[in-house]
Amino acid sequence: MQNFKQYPITYILIAISTVVFLIAQLIPSLSEPIYQNGALNGYWVVFKGEWHRLLTSLFLHSDMMHIVMNMLSLYMVGTMVERLFSKIAYLSIYFISGLFGSFLSMYVHTEGWAVGASGAIFGIFGALAGFAWVHRQTMRTQFMDFMKNFGIILLINLGIGLVFPSVDMSAHIGGLVAGLAGGMVVAKNPKFLWAYLVVGVAFLVGAYGYLSSLY
């Protein structure tokens, strides 16, 4: 209970993904509708206007390994972000990063289907990197330790992406870049979060227009 009070956003995000995954696994009659109507696919988003897939896909996972790895990563990184950022900043960066990951995934895999919170999780990890970079002079030793761990985790995920072709590296990259920008903005001045949101949404709207012509 104490941990939940400290990190409510992280625990709620983990709980939603876990409950959805369990429902899909334990109730076979619901599994197919959940994935068919919630997974990310460019055609259904762009031509059918099912924008909800951009968000619902963030809470769906393909198998046990997928959700365990993602939720473990979310717990490790999310609790750190929740200590450093406001709840609004945390959620803003999480979902903007997830959307950036989804859009890049649709651009790279025009006919593919995708699920998972990886883009959003990489986003909040990027936010930590951005925060550490802005405060690198004051953090010093902590900054160097963080960047070493950051590099190791990136290499591990790159390796996983090369070993398992089903891993969508484009979503990881899109989320990471968006989160890095968000972390730097908030670290510079939390009051500029609105600017990050406005620019992020404007970019996504433009990307949607481009995807319409691409598809």
N, C-alpha and C positions, 0 to 999 in steps of 0.2 A: 504493500500500500504506500509506503514511504517513497519507493522508487517511482511509482505512478504519479505521485504528487510532484516529484522533481521533474519527470520527463513525460508529461501527459501526451504531448503530440506524438512522440516516438511510439509510445505504447498503443495509442489509438490507431496509428497507421499500420502497425504490425498486426493488431487485432483484426482490423478490417480485412486485410489480405489473408490472414489465417482462417478466419471464419468462412470467407468466400471459397477458399480452397477446400476446406473440409466439407462444406455443403456439396460442392461439385463432386467430391470423391465419395461421399457417403450416400448421396441420393442420386443414383445414375440417371433418373428421369430428368433431373435438372442440369446435369453436366453439359449436355449438348447445347441446350438453349443459352446457358450462361456464356459459353465460349463463342458460340455462333453470333450472339448479339452484343458481346462485349469486347472481343479481340480486335486489335488494330489491323485495318486493311485500307489501303489508299483508295481503292475503288469505292468502297462503301462510305468512306468519309467524304471524299471529294464529289462523287457523282450522286450519291444517295443522300448526302447531307447529314449523315449520322455522326455528328461531331462528338456525341457522348463517348464514342470509342476512344477518343484521344485521352480521356480520363479513366474510363472503366478498365482499359487494358493495363493500366498501372497497378491494378489490384488483382490481376489474374496471373497465375503461374502454371507452367506446363506440367511439372511433376514435383515429386518430393524434394529432389536435389535442388531444383530451381528455387523453390520457396525457402528452403532452409538456408541456402547460401545468401539469398537476398535479404531475408529477415535478420540473419546474423550480422550482415554488413550494415543494415539499417540501424540495428541496435547499437553497434560499436560507434558508428559515425554520427547517428542522430542524437545520441545523448551528449556528445561533445558539442554539437551545433546548438543544442537546446540550452546549454550552459552559457554560450557566448552570444547568441542572437536572441532577439525578441521572438515571441511565438508567431507574430505576423510576418516577420522577416523569414523565419524558418519555413513556414507554409508557402510563402510567396516564392522563395527560391526553389523549394521542392517541386511545386507544380509547374512553374515556368520551365524549370530544367526538364521535367518529365515531358512537357509539351514540345520543347525543342528536340528532345530525343525522338519523340514520336514523329515529328515532321521530317527529321533527317532520315529516319528509318523508312518513311513512305517515299522519300526521294530516291534513296538507294535501292530499296526493294519494292518496286512499283506493283508487283503482283503478289507479294508475300503477306503472311499473317504474322503478327507479333503480340506477345504478352510479356508482362513483367515490369517491375519497378526499377530496373537497373538504371535507366536514364535519370530518373529522379534521385536515386541514391548516389550516382556519380555526381549529380548536381550539388548535393549538400557536401560531398567530399571535396568537390571543387571550391565550394564556398569556404571551407576550412583553409584550403590552400591559398585562396585569395586573401582571407583574413590574415593568415600567417605572413604572406608576402608584404602586405601593407605595414604590418607591425614588426617586420624582421629586425629592425634596429633595436627595438626594446626587448624583443624576445630572445635574440641572439642564440644561445645554446638550444633553447626549446625549438627555435625555428629550424636549426640544422637537423635536430632529431626528427622533427615533423617531416621535413622534406625528404629525409632518408626513408622514413616509413611510407611516405607518399609514393616515392619512386618504386619501392618494393611492391606495394599493392598494385600500382599500375602495371608493372611487369608481370605479376601473377595473373591479373585479369587479361592482359594481352595474350599470355600463354594459353589461358583457358579458351579465349576466343579463337586461337589458332588450332587448338586440339579439337574443340567442339564447334563444327560449322554452324550449328543451330543458334549459337550465341550471336546476338545482334550488336556488333561493335559500333555500328553507326549511331545507335541510340545512346551508347555509352559516351561517345565523343560529343554528340550534341548536348547531352545533359551536363557533361563536364565543363564545356566551354561556357554554357549559360550560368552554371553555378559559380564558376570562377569569377565571372563578371559581377554577379550578385554579391559574392563575398567581399570583393574589393570595394564595391560601392558602399555597402553597409559598414565596412571597417573604416572607410574614409569619413562617413557621416551617416548614421542611421536615418536621418531625416530625408536623405536622397533616395530612400527605397521606392518612393512613388515614381521617381524618374526612371528607375530600373524597370518597374512594372509597365510604365507607359511605352518605353522604347521596346521592351520585350514583346508586348502585345502588338505593337505596330509592326514589328518585324514578322511576327507570326501571321498577321493578317496579309502582309505582302507575300509571305511564303505560300500561304493558301492560294492566293491569286496565281502565283507561278505554277503551283502544282496542278491547278485547274487546266492550264494550257499544256502542261506536260502530259497529263493523263488523256 
